[in-house]
């Protein structure tokens, strides 16, 4: 039942980062990242996580800047397995 699922705790996380919560789950499984660029030029990624046999999709979009540019250059210069464009 979803009320007994660890995911029922998500609305009560407060300031705890979602990633910190997810990676505490012993049975956590993560699918490959998918990357995308919005029409406004923002890059994003998403990935599906599973815990307690329940799915949760996490999507992030990044503000432009040097850190993001370095990440994108690293990805472009390296064959990255497990990533696709959505």
Protein Blocks (a to p, Z undefined) as FASTA:
>chain_A
ZZlpmklmmmmnomacfklmmmmpmkbccddddddddfkopacddddddeehiacddddd
ddedfklmmmmmmmmmpccehiacZZ
